[in-house]
Amino acid sequence: MGYLLMVMGYLIVARALLSWFPNARGNMFVQVIYQLTDPIIIPLQRVVPRIGMIDISPMVAVIILFGLGQFLLSLS
């Protein structure tokens, strides 16, 4: 379970980097990344305020996922 959380964290990092390339949104691979990460990012966007034009919800999600992943891996 810990590894799955880490993979989700990396997918969110990929999503954040891909947001710099708006034309890539039509790519099927990019759409899959968005579909996998939307259940985590969308609720966080409602809670975490933007800082000007910057959305920091992916950073918050990555910190939470990596933290939980490390915690679960340390238990096993």
N, C-alpha and C positions, 0 to 999 in steps of 0.2 A: 504494500500500500504506500509505503514511503517513496518508493521509486516512481510510482504513478503520479504522486504529487510533484515530484521533481520534474518529471516529463511535462506536466501541465505548466509548471513554472517556465520551462524553456519555451513552450509553445506561446506563452504570453509574451515573452521577450521577443520571439519571432514576430508576433502580431504587432508589437510596438514598433519594431524596426520596419516592418512592411507598411506601416501607416505613413511613412515618409514617401512612399511611392503609390500615389492614388490610382495610377493606371494599372497597377498589379491586382487591383480588387477583382477584376474580371477573370483572373486565373483560377482554375479549378482547385489547385493546391492551396492557394490563399483563401479561397472560400471555405475549404475544409478546416483550416486553422481558425477562421473566424467562427464557424459553427461549433467547434470544440471549446473555444474559450469564451463565447458569449454568455453561457450560464454563470460564469464567475465574474466577468467584467461588468456586465449590465447592472446587476444589483449593487456592485461597488460604486459604479458611477452615480447612483442615486444617493449614496451616503457620503462619499468622499468629495469635497468641494474642489472645483478647478482653481488653479492658481493662474489667473489671467486667462490666457488661451491654452494653457498647458493642463492636460488631463493626467493626474498622477495616480489614478486608480490602477493602471497596470503595475506600477512600482509597488503599490500597497499589496496587490494580489501576489506578486512574486515573493515579497518578503514573508507574507503569511504562508504561502505554499512551501517555500524552502524551509521555513521554521518548523512547520508541522511535519514535513518530510524528514528532516533531521531528527526531530523528536521521536517519530515512529521508528526510524532506523536504529536509534540508540536503544529502544526498548527490546529490539530483537537480537 
